[in-house]
Each structure stands twice: as C-alpha cells, then as structure tokens.
Amino acid sequence: MKKTIKINREFITLGQLLKHVNIISSGGMAKWYLAEHTVLVDAENENRRGKKLYPGSVVEIPSEGTYFIQSEGTATETIEEKK
C-alpha cells in the first residue's frame, strides 16, 4: 500500500508517523517496534524513533506499506500540530 502523508510543519519524527498511521497505539511503543521490525527511511534501515522526516522523505515498512511525506497542500492526510 502506498500512502501520502501531509504535514503542516517542518518535520515529523518517525515515532509520530508510526502512531499517526496506526502501526503503534502509543508513542512508547515506537522504540520496541523499530527494534523488532524493518523500517526503511529513504532506502536505509532506521531504528531511531526521533528520526526527523521532512517533505520528500519516503518511509517503507515491508509489512505495512510505503509512506511519502509531503508538505501541506499536496497530500490527502494531515497530521495536525498539537498545541
């Protein structure tokens, strides 16, 4: 499954992305998930939950899908900035 994720700020972290797309149910699960599963960011293995994802980044999770990060105005989903 290929999906475009729209963000309305400079970046999001890999942990935030995993929670947003419902791969994990809480932010605390990100470290465990990344240790147990293969996650590729721009075709390189990544295991840091704090990895910053900018527009143009591609996140591939073999068992879940591929996610394209885009800035606001060009995608179908939005991660709202929490205040």
VOPAGU-2260 file (C-alpha; in pm, 1 decimal, decimal comma):
REM VOPAGU-2260
SITE   aa  ch    i         X         Y         Z
SITE  MET   A    0       0,0       0,0       0,0
SITE  LYS   A    1     133,3     343,6     -95,0
SITE  LYS   A    2       9,5     642,3     101,6
SITE  THR   A    3      91,5    1012,8     108,9
SITE  ILE   A    4     114,6    1183,6     447,0
SITE  LYS   A    5      74,5    1560,4     455,1
SITE  ILE   A    6     239,7    1763,7     729,9
SITE  ASN   A    7     183,5    2127,4     819,2
SITE  ARG   A    8     520,0    2186,6     987,3
SITE  GLU   A    9     887,4    2149,0     900,5
SITE  PHE   A   10     916,8    1781,2    1000,2
SITE  ILE   A   11     765,6    1494,9    1199,5
SITE  THR   A   12     950,6    1217,7    1378,4
SITE  LEU   A   13     940,7     855,4    1278,6
SITE  GLY   A   14     765,8     770,4    1607,4
SITE  GLN   A   15     492,7    1026,3    1534,3
SITE  LEU   A   16     442,8     881,7    1187,7
SITE  LEU   A   17     409,4     526,3    1321,5
SITE  LYS   A   18     142,0     642,5    1565,6
SITE  HIS   A   19     -41,1     853,2    1305,7
SITE  VAL   A   20     -78,1     563,5    1061,7
SITE  ASN   A   21    -194,2     333,7    1344,9
SITE  ILE   A   22     100,7      96,8    1333,2
SITE  ILE   A   23     155,0     155,6    1706,0
SITE  SER   A   24    -100,4     268,2    1962,7
SITE  SER   A   25     125,1     488,3    2176,4
SITE  GLY   A   26     448,8     676,5    2138,4
SITE  GLY   A   27     615,4     449,7    2393,9
SITE  MET   A   28     580,0     153,0    2158,3
SITE  ALA   A   29     795,4     314,1    1887,2
SITE  LYS   A   30    1130,3     203,2    2029,9
SITE  TRP   A   31    1011,3    -157,1    2062,2
SITE  TYR   A   32     855,0    -158,0    1714,6
SITE  LEU   A   33    1169,8     -24,5    1549,9
SITE  ALA   A   34    1384,8    -283,8    1729,8
SITE  GLU   A   35    1161,1    -572,0    1615,7
SITE  HIS   A   36    1065,5    -464,9    1259,7
SITE  THR   A   37    1243,2    -344,9     948,2
SITE  VAL   A   38    1174,8      20,6     871,1
SITE  LEU   A   39    1348,4     194,9     582,2
SITE  VAL   A   40    1374,7     573,6     556,9
SITE  ASP   A   41    1491,7     683,8     214,5
SITE  ALA   A   42    1603,2     323,2     143,2
SITE  GLU   A   43    1821,2     297,2     457,5
SITE  ASN   A   44    1742,3      90,4     766,4
SITE  GLU   A   45    1629,1     315,7    1052,1
SITE  ASN   A   46    1575,5     232,7    1419,8
SITE  ARG   A   47    1563,7     579,0    1581,6
SITE  ARG   A   48    1214,8     689,7    1682,6
SITE  GLY   A   49    1329,4    1052,0    1683,1
SITE  LYS   A   50    1446,9    1043,6    1320,6
SITE  LYS   A   51    1318,1    1361,4    1157,3
SITE  LEU   A   52    1113,6    1311,6     841,9
SITE  TYR   A   53    1096,6    1607,6     606,5
SITE  PRO   A   54     883,7    1660,4     294,4
SITE  GLY   A   55    1029,8    1433,6      29,1
SITE  SER   A   56    1115,2    1152,8     272,1
SITE  VAL   A   57     995,6     802,3     189,9
SITE  VAL   A   58     927,8     553,3     469,2
SITE  GLU   A   59     896,6     186,9     374,1
SITE  ILE   A   60     764,5     -70,0     618,7
SITE  PRO   A   61     758,2    -407,0     440,2
SITE  SER   A   62     461,6    -548,3     635,6
SITE  GLU   A   63     258,9    -222,6     629,0
SITE  GLY   A   64     329,4     -12,7     320,4
SITE  THR   A   65     514,0     288,0     181,5
SITE  TYR   A   66     453,7     639,7     308,0
SITE  PHE   A   67     551,3     957,9     122,6
SITE  ILE   A   68     595,0    1271,6     333,2
SITE  GLN   A   69     473,8    1593,7     169,6
SITE  SER   A   70     415,2    1946,1     288,8
SITE  GLU   A   71      64,6    2083,0     337,7
SITE  GLY   A   72    -139,6    2147,9      26,0
SITE  THR   A   73     -26,4    1847,5    -178,3
SITE  ALA   A   74    -147,2    1534,3       6,0
SITE  THR   A   75    -458,7    1360,7     129,5
SITE  GLU   A   76    -390,5    1328,0     504,0
SITE  THR   A   77    -286,8    1583,4     762,5
SITE  ILE   A   78    -105,1    1547,6    1092,8
SITE  GLU   A   79    -237,2    1840,5    1291,0
SITE  GLU   A   80      10,9    2031,4    1500,5
SITE  LYS   A   81     -78,3    1980,5    1866,0
SITE  LYS   A   82     -98,8    2295,0    2075,3
